[in-house]
Amino acid sequence: MHALAEELWDFPRSLTGDGVRATFEVLRTHLPDLTVHEVPSGTQAFDWVVPDEWNIRDASLIGPDGAHIIDFRASNVHVVGYSDAIDATMSLDELQPHLHSDPEHPDAIPYVTSYYNRTWGLCLPHATREQLKPGDYRVRIDSTLEPGSLTYGELVLPGDTADEVFISTYICHPSLANNELSGPVVSVALALWLMQQPTRRFTYRFVFVPETIGAITYLSRNLEHLQASVVAGYNLTCIGDEGDYSYLASRLGTLPIDRIARRVVATRPQPVVYSYLDRGSDERQYGMPGVDLPLISLMRTKYGSYPQYHSSADDLTFVTPAGLQGGFELVRDCIEAFEAAVFYRATVLGEPQLGRRGLYHAMHGRTVADVILLRTHVLAYADGRHSVDDMVELFDRPRADIEAVITELLEHGLLEEVPPTKGP
């Protein structure tokens, strides 16, 4: 995974453009069945419109003494995303409104974008900016912004059922390691791992999209199918550092995948659970009312929660092989738990008459026998939403006791095994 991140490091990715296409060319060497789609600029996607395509080839800032202050080839984070082209000489006072730096992290280049506001800008360390002298500066950004297309990738791995697990990650940032490359490289590793499994209970759908507009565009083209098929979804972001193990809940917070993720994350060092109120990545799009996919986000240290975030310091020393492996194993364990989860649903409306089946007291006294109470608990939560593991946790009872009751209720036709229900 780390070697793949190194291979993809220099590509100038953005919402659109040749940097994204070049990234997909590399990913397809690992996933030959990955399908790449192009959506023309101007295409309506719900309340949004696919933007024009932006490509960046070079940029520089030369000081009054002829020294190169900024060189795009040294770091593609130097250019504000979606900057207009410019080739001009200007004074320092004229230049300053177009410069971006971060006083709190003076040695790092901040990552800045201006996707939907036509302008241009350059980014540099604040320590460098403070050393700029008065005089004339030569500014050059060699870029184009014109009608083209938005590019996204999709891979489907068929399983034993048509019920789908949906895995989404974004592919739209330049040379940022945790906030960009960790998601795609972990997704590739997961796909390769799933391909090696002798059986897959579910069908797995991987998508690699530009964040926000890409997810919205994908939903606008596939919503009906996703709503009918997806039983669980994972948004993968910032999943390659060696810090926290984080899970961000679905909008409702009570889905089967929520309970599984809470249990898996709790087994890790530095576990962190976030509410949907803490959202900031594509879980926003997938969980919105009217879309309502059963999806959570899995991360190491959450976006915005580490000082290197959105800066050149988010590099391939911050993201490590061990960090990526830990992120991969977090998602793998959630997938394995979901694959193994068994769900039941009661076959009668209301509470069944247990007495005529020999499952209740012949004579009713002041108390209910423990096993009878457990039977009623299982029936009460046999809704297709609570797995056996959920019942173990909820009732605080040994798995063997619950499984014995389930076997008994199955024999009497009071339960049936069902796929996980998508609702809360």
Backbone torsions as a table, in degrees:
resi	resn	phi	psi	omega
1	MET	NA	-43.9	-179.0
2	HIS	-66.7	-38.4	177.8
3	ALA	-63.6	-38.3	176.9
4	LEU	-65.7	-40.1	176.3
5	ALA	-61.5	-40.2	176.8
6	GLU	-62.0	-40.4	-179.7
7	GLU	-64.5	-33.3	-177.0
8	LEU	-91.6	-2.4	-167.3
9	TRP	-58.4	-46.8	-168.4
10	ASP	-83.7	-7.4	-174.4
11	PHE	-68.0	131.9	-177.7
12	PRO	-81.8	76.5	-179.0
13	ARG	-75.9	151.4	172.0
14	SER	-154.3	-163.7	177.7
15	LEU	-58.5	-32.1	-176.2
16	THR	-143.6	175.2	168.6
17	GLY	112.4	177.6	-173.7
18	ASP	-70.5	-24.7	175.9
19	GLY	-63.6	-37.2	176.1
20	VAL	-68.1	-43.8	-179.6
21	ARG	-63.2	-40.6	178.4
22	ALA	-63.4	-37.0	177.3
23	THR	-62.6	-42.8	179.0
24	PHE	-66.1	-33.3	176.9
25	GLU	-59.5	-39.8	177.9
26	VAL	-70.5	-45.2	-178.9
27	LEU	-59.6	-34.1	-178.3
28	ARG	-72.3	-17.3	172.9
29	THR	-69.4	-23.8	177.3
30	HIS	-95.6	-33.3	-177.8
31	LEU	-125.1	81.0	-174.5
32	PRO	-59.9	-25.1	-178.6
33	ASP	-88.3	4.4	176.4
34	LEU	-65.1	122.7	179.9
35	THR	-96.0	130.2	-179.9
36	VAL	-105.4	128.9	-178.0
37	HIS	-113.4	146.3	175.2
38	GLU	-119.5	128.1	179.4
39	VAL	-115.5	118.7	-173.0
40	PRO	-60.9	145.3	172.2
41	SER	-55.1	143.4	-179.9
42	GLY	91.3	-7.8	178.9
43	THR	-69.1	131.5	177.7
44	GLN	-73.8	135.0	177.8
45	ALA	-135.4	93.1	-172.5
46	PHE	54.8	-122.5	-177.7
47	ASP	-87.4	1.7	-175.4
48	TRP	-111.3	169.1	175.7
49	VAL	-130.7	133.8	177.3
50	VAL	-59.8	125.5	-174.6
51	PRO	-76.8	171.2	171.7
52	ASP	-62.5	160.1	-178.9
53	GLU	-87.2	133.8	-179.7
54	TRP	-112.8	132.3	174.1
55	ASN	-130.6	138.3	-179.3
56	ILE	-123.6	130.7	-178.1
57	ARG	-110.2	-37.0	-175.9
58	ASP	-164.7	161.9	175.6
59	ALA	-163.7	151.1	178.4
60	SER	-158.3	158.1	171.8
61	LEU	-134.2	120.0	-177.6
62	ILE	-113.4	129.6	-176.7
63	GLY	-80.3	175.6	-178.8
64	PRO	-58.5	-26.0	-179.5
65	ASP	-91.4	4.6	179.7
66	GLY	87.4	0.3	-179.3
67	ALA	-80.1	142.3	175.4
68	HIS	-77.1	115.2	177.9
69	ILE	-89.6	-37.7	178.7
70	ILE	-130.1	134.3	176.1
71	ASP	-136.4	113.9	-178.7
72	PHE	-56.0	-32.1	-178.7
73	ARG	-70.0	-20.1	176.8
74	ALA	-80.5	-35.0	176.3
75	SER	-159.9	123.1	179.6
76	ASN	-78.3	0.3	173.3
77	VAL	-77.0	-11.7	-177.4
78	HIS	-63.6	-22.8	-174.4
79	VAL	-104.9	131.3	173.9
80	VAL	-59.2	127.8	-178.9
81	GLY	-58.0	131.9	-179.4
82	TYR	73.6	24.9	176.4
83	SER	-64.5	140.1	169.5
84	ASP	-67.0	158.3	175.2
85	ALA	-71.9	147.7	175.5
86	ILE	-154.7	145.9	173.2
87	ASP	-146.4	97.9	-169.9
88	ALA	-153.8	161.2	172.0
89	THR	-113.7	134.0	-176.8
90	MET	-150.9	163.2	179.1
91	SER	-77.1	166.5	178.5
92	LEU	-61.6	-40.3	178.4
93	ASP	-62.1	-38.4	177.7
94	GLU	-70.8	-31.2	-177.1
95	LEU	-76.4	-36.5	-170.0
96	GLN	-53.2	-41.6	-179.7
97	PRO	-62.6	-16.3	-179.1
98	HIS	-101.3	4.1	178.6
99	LEU	-100.5	144.6	-178.5
100	HIS	-131.3	128.0	177.9
101	SER	-147.3	168.6	-176.2
102	ASP	-125.2	104.9	-178.8
103	PRO	-60.7	-26.8	-179.1
104	GLU	-74.3	-21.7	178.1
105	HIS	-132.9	73.9	-166.9
106	PRO	-66.7	-17.1	-177.0
107	ASP	-99.8	-0.9	-177.4
108	ALA	-107.6	151.0	174.6
109	ILE	-87.8	120.2	178.7
110	PRO	-73.1	150.9	175.3
111	TYR	-97.1	120.6	-174.9
112	VAL	-132.2	142.7	177.0
113	THR	-131.6	159.6	174.2
114	SER	-145.9	65.5	-170.8
115	TYR	-61.9	-40.8	-169.9
116	TYR	-116.6	15.2	176.7
117	ASN	-130.5	112.0	-174.9
118	ARG	-67.5	117.2	178.5
119	THR	-165.2	-172.0	172.4
120	TRP	-142.4	158.5	179.6
121	GLY	-169.3	158.8	177.6
122	LEU	-127.1	149.1	-177.4
123	CYS	-119.7	140.9	-178.1
124	LEU	-154.4	161.6	176.3
125	PRO	-62.1	143.6	-178.9
126	HIS	-64.3	-33.5	178.1
127	ALA	-62.1	-36.9	176.9
128	THR	-70.8	-41.7	-178.7
129	ARG	-60.7	-38.0	-178.7
130	GLU	-68.0	-17.4	-179.0
131	GLN	-92.7	-1.7	-177.9
132	LEU	-66.4	134.9	-178.0
133	LYS	-101.6	153.1	174.9
134	PRO	-58.9	151.2	180.0
135	GLY	143.4	-170.4	-178.8
136	ASP	-95.8	134.5	-177.9
137	TYR	-118.6	137.5	176.2
138	ARG	-96.0	119.7	-179.1
139	VAL	-111.7	132.0	177.8
140	ARG	-142.1	124.1	171.3
141	ILE	-127.5	115.3	-179.5
142	ASP	-97.4	92.0	-176.8
143	SER	-140.4	164.5	174.2
144	THR	-133.0	146.0	174.6
145	LEU	-137.1	104.7	-172.7
146	GLU	-154.5	164.7	-179.6
147	PRO	-53.6	134.4	179.9
148	GLY	-160.1	-119.0	179.6
149	SER	-159.6	163.2	172.7
150	LEU	-101.5	136.3	-174.0
151	THR	-112.6	131.7	172.2
152	TYR	-140.5	160.7	-178.6
153	GLY	-119.7	153.2	-176.1
154	GLU	-147.2	136.7	177.8
155	LEU	-136.0	129.2	178.4
156	VAL	-117.9	126.2	176.8
157	LEU	-111.6	105.2	-176.6
158	PRO	-63.1	146.7	177.0
159	GLY	-122.0	-167.7	-179.6
160	ASP	-70.9	-22.5	177.8
161	THR	-126.3	165.6	177.2
162	ALA	-83.7	-8.3	175.1
163	ASP	-62.9	134.9	-170.5
164	GLU	-112.9	143.4	164.4
165	VAL	-103.6	125.7	-172.1
166	PHE	-106.2	124.8	-178.7
167	ILE	-123.3	119.0	-176.2
168	SER	-121.4	140.6	172.4
169	THR	-145.3	163.4	-174.4
170	TYR	-109.8	155.5	-171.9
171	ILE	-143.4	70.8	-171.6
172	CYS	-147.1	5.4	-179.0
173	HIS	-107.4	151.7	176.5
174	PRO	-74.3	-135.8	-172.7
175	SER	-78.7	74.9	171.4
176	LEU	-125.3	134.2	-170.4
177	ALA	-89.8	-58.0	-177.1
178	ASN	-74.4	-44.0	-176.5
179	ASN	-79.0	1.5	177.9
180	GLU	-137.0	-69.6	-165.9
181	LEU	-75.4	-22.8	-178.5
182	SER	-61.9	-41.7	-179.7
183	GLY	-62.2	-53.8	178.2
184	PRO	-60.4	-41.2	-175.9
185	VAL	-72.9	-34.4	174.7
186	VAL	-67.5	-38.2	177.8
187	SER	-61.9	-42.1	177.0
188	VAL	-60.8	-45.5	-179.8
189	ALA	-62.7	-39.8	178.7
190	LEU	-64.3	-42.4	178.9
191	ALA	-61.8	-43.4	179.5
192	LEU	-65.0	-39.2	177.3
193	TRP	-63.7	-45.0	-179.9
194	LEU	-63.3	-36.5	178.3
195	MET	-62.9	-27.0	-177.6
196	GLN	-84.2	-10.4	-177.5
197	GLN	-74.5	139.2	-178.2
198	PRO	-63.7	-32.5	176.0
199	THR	-140.7	153.8	173.1
200	ARG	-131.2	119.5	179.1
201	ARG	-63.7	-41.9	-176.9
202	PHE	-107.6	159.8	167.8
203	THR	-82.9	139.1	-177.3
204	TYR	-113.2	126.9	179.5
205	ARG	-116.9	114.3	177.1
206	PHE	-100.8	134.8	172.1
207	VAL	-129.3	141.4	177.0
208	PHE	-119.7	107.9	-170.9
209	VAL	-130.5	154.1	166.8
210	PRO	-63.1	136.5	-175.9
211	GLU	-59.4	146.3	179.7
212	THR	64.9	-79.0	-175.0
213	ILE	-64.5	-33.3	178.6
214	GLY	-69.8	-43.7	177.7
215	ALA	-63.3	-42.4	178.8
216	ILE	-63.6	-43.4	178.8
217	THR	-62.6	-44.8	179.4
218	TYR	-61.5	-44.5	179.0
219	LEU	-61.8	-40.8	-177.4
220	SER	-64.0	-25.1	-178.4
221	ARG	-95.9	-14.4	-171.1
222	ASN	-136.5	12.0	-169.4
223	LEU	-59.7	-46.9	-176.2
224	GLU	-59.2	-44.0	178.8
225	HIS	-65.1	-44.7	-177.7
226	LEU	-62.7	-44.1	-179.2
227	GLN	-64.1	-32.7	-179.2
228	ALA	-79.4	-25.9	-167.3
229	SER	-113.4	-31.4	-170.1
230	VAL	-78.5	123.1	176.7
231	VAL	-105.0	-13.8	177.2
232	ALA	-160.9	147.2	179.2
233	GLY	-144.4	149.9	-180.0
234	TYR	-133.1	125.8	169.5
235	ASN	-97.2	123.9	-176.2
236	LEU	-107.0	122.4	-178.1
237	THR	-152.6	146.4	175.4
238	CYS	46.8	59.5	-169.4
239	ILE	-123.7	27.8	-175.8
240	GLY	-129.9	4.8	178.3
241	ASP	-91.0	-177.4	-176.5
242	GLU	-106.8	23.8	-178.7
243	GLY	-94.4	-128.1	-174.4
244	ASP	-62.1	164.6	163.2
245	TYR	-114.1	114.3	-167.7
246	SER	-121.6	144.8	174.9
247	TYR	-132.4	129.9	176.6
248	LEU	-111.1	123.8	-169.3
249	ALA	-69.2	160.5	170.0
250	SER	-64.6	169.2	-178.8
251	ARG	-58.9	-39.5	179.8
252	LEU	-82.9	-30.0	175.0
253	GLY	76.7	5.0	-173.9
254	THR	-127.0	20.3	-178.3
255	LEU	-80.3	160.8	175.9
256	PRO	-52.5	-40.7	-179.4
257	ILE	-68.5	-27.1	174.8
258	ASP	-62.9	-48.2	-177.2
259	ARG	-66.2	-38.9	177.6
260	ILE	-63.7	-47.1	-178.0
261	ALA	-62.7	-39.4	177.9
262	ARG	-60.1	-42.6	-179.4
263	ARG	-67.6	-42.0	-178.5
264	VAL	-67.0	-47.0	-179.1
265	VAL	-61.8	-34.8	-178.9
266	ALA	-64.0	-18.3	178.9
267	THR	-84.1	-5.9	-175.5
268	ARG	-97.4	158.4	168.4
269	PRO	-70.9	148.1	178.6
270	GLN	54.6	51.8	178.3
271	PRO	-76.2	139.4	178.3
272	VAL	-135.4	132.5	177.6
273	VAL	-114.7	127.9	179.3
274	TYR	-114.0	148.3	173.9
275	SER	-82.2	161.6	172.9
276	TYR	-61.0	-21.0	176.1
277	LEU	-66.2	-18.0	178.8
278	ASP	-93.0	11.2	-174.2
279	ARG	-63.0	157.6	177.8
280	GLY	-166.7	-8.9	179.6
281	SER	-110.6	-154.6	-173.2
282	ASP	-74.2	-5.5	169.2
283	GLU	-58.3	-22.9	175.9
284	ARG	-59.4	-47.2	-174.9
285	GLN	-72.9	-43.6	-173.7
286	TYR	-72.4	-21.4	-177.2
287	GLY	-102.2	1.3	-176.7
288	MET	-65.4	146.6	175.7
289	PRO	-54.8	137.7	-175.5
290	GLY	94.7	-26.1	172.7
291	VAL	-98.9	-62.7	168.5
292	ASP	54.0	43.1	172.4
293	LEU	-74.3	143.0	179.1
294	PRO	-77.0	84.6	-168.6
295	LEU	-134.6	142.8	174.5
296	ILE	-125.7	170.4	172.2
297	SER	-111.7	140.4	174.7
298	LEU	-119.0	135.6	-173.9
299	MET	-147.4	166.4	158.9
300	ARG	-88.2	-110.2	177.8
301	THR	-79.6	123.6	-172.5
302	LYS	-60.3	144.9	174.5
303	TYR	-49.8	139.1	-179.5
304	GLY	80.7	-5.1	-175.2
305	SER	-106.3	3.4	176.9
306	TYR	-127.6	144.7	-172.7
307	PRO	-63.6	-23.1	-179.6
308	GLN	-77.8	-9.1	-172.9
309	TYR	-57.1	138.1	178.7
310	HIS	52.0	46.5	175.4
311	SER	-154.7	168.6	179.3
312	SER	-64.6	-15.0	177.9
313	ALA	-73.6	-13.8	173.5
314	ASP	-80.5	75.4	-171.2
315	ASP	-118.6	-170.9	-174.0
316	LEU	-80.9	4.9	167.0
317	THR	-94.7	-28.4	175.9
318	PHE	-73.8	-41.7	172.9
319	VAL	-89.4	125.8	-172.1
320	THR	-123.9	163.2	173.2
321	PRO	-55.7	-42.2	179.9
322	ALA	-66.5	-38.8	178.8
323	GLY	-64.4	-44.3	178.5
324	LEU	-64.8	-40.5	178.9
325	GLN	-62.1	-41.7	177.8
326	GLY	-63.5	-39.3	177.3
327	GLY	-65.5	-43.5	176.6
328	PHE	-58.6	-46.7	-177.3
329	GLU	-66.6	-32.7	176.2
330	LEU	-60.1	-49.4	-179.5
331	VAL	-69.2	-42.4	179.4
332	ARG	-56.6	-45.0	-177.7
333	ASP	-67.5	-35.4	175.4
334	CYS	-65.0	-41.6	179.0
335	ILE	-64.8	-45.2	-179.9
336	GLU	-61.8	-39.7	179.5
337	ALA	-66.8	-37.5	179.3
338	PHE	-71.6	-38.4	176.4
339	GLU	-60.5	-37.1	-175.1
340	ALA	-86.6	-15.3	-174.9
341	ALA	-65.0	135.6	178.6
342	VAL	-114.5	134.1	-177.3
343	PHE	-122.4	142.7	179.1
344	TYR	-126.8	157.9	176.3
345	ARG	-135.8	138.6	176.8
346	ALA	-65.6	145.1	-174.9
347	THR	-97.2	-6.2	179.1
348	VAL	-120.8	154.9	176.1
349	LEU	-81.8	139.0	-179.1
350	GLY	73.4	-172.8	179.8
351	GLU	-78.5	126.2	-179.5
352	PRO	-71.7	155.7	176.8
353	GLN	-81.0	99.2	-176.9
354	LEU	-74.2	-28.6	-174.7
355	GLY	-60.3	-43.7	-177.1
356	ARG	-73.2	-7.2	175.7
357	ARG	-103.1	6.0	-179.3
358	GLY	73.1	23.0	-176.6
359	LEU	-110.1	11.3	-179.1
360	TYR	-138.8	167.7	178.1
361	HIS	-59.0	139.6	170.4
362	ALA	-70.1	-34.8	176.1
363	MET	-122.8	133.9	-176.1
364	HIS	-98.6	119.5	177.5
365	GLY	-104.7	-152.7	-176.6
366	ARG	-76.3	-24.3	-177.2
367	THR	-123.8	160.2	177.5
368	VAL	-108.7	132.5	-179.7
369	ALA	-58.7	148.6	-175.6
370	ASP	-57.2	-43.4	-177.2
371	VAL	-67.9	-34.2	178.1
372	ILE	-67.2	-41.8	177.6
373	LEU	-61.8	-39.6	178.8
374	LEU	-65.6	-38.6	175.6
375	ARG	-58.1	-45.0	-179.1
376	THR	-67.7	-35.0	176.9
377	HIS	-62.8	-47.0	-179.5
378	VAL	-60.3	-44.9	179.4
379	LEU	-63.4	-36.9	-178.5
380	ALA	-67.3	-28.6	-178.4
381	TYR	-108.9	10.1	175.2
382	ALA	-85.1	75.7	-173.8
383	ASP	-121.0	9.5	-176.5
384	GLY	77.6	0.2	-178.8
385	ARG	-112.3	-22.1	-178.0
386	HIS	-110.7	119.4	179.6
387	SER	-80.3	174.7	175.6
388	VAL	-59.8	-41.3	177.6
389	ASP	-61.1	-38.9	176.4
390	ASP	-60.6	-41.3	-179.8
391	MET	-67.0	-40.7	176.4
392	VAL	-55.6	-46.4	-178.8
393	GLU	-69.2	-44.4	-174.8
394	LEU	-68.7	-43.3	-176.7
395	PHE	-87.4	-12.8	-176.1
396	ASP	55.2	50.2	-179.3
397	ARG	-127.4	153.8	177.3
398	PRO	-60.3	143.8	179.1
399	ARG	-56.8	-39.4	-177.1
400	ALA	-60.0	-38.3	179.8
401	ASP	-65.0	-43.9	-178.0
402	ILE	-68.5	-41.4	179.5
403	GLU	-64.5	-35.3	178.2
404	ALA	-64.7	-41.7	178.3
405	VAL	-66.9	-41.0	179.2
406	ILE	-61.4	-44.1	178.5
407	THR	-58.8	-43.2	179.8
408	GLU	-62.5	-44.7	-178.5
409	LEU	-70.3	-33.0	174.9
410	LEU	-64.4	-42.2	-179.4
411	GLU	-62.5	-29.6	179.5
412	HIS	-93.1	7.7	176.6
413	GLY	71.1	19.4	-178.2
414	LEU	-93.1	-10.5	177.5
415	LEU	-131.4	154.2	169.2
416	GLU	-138.9	143.9	177.2
417	GLU	-77.9	135.4	-176.3
418	VAL	-137.3	160.7	171.1
419	PRO	-65.2	159.4	178.3
420	PRO	-61.3	135.7	177.3
421	THR	-77.3	139.7	-174.9
422	LYS	-74.0	-25.2	-173.6
423	GLY	-77.7	-179.4	-176.9
424	PRO	-73.3	NA	NA
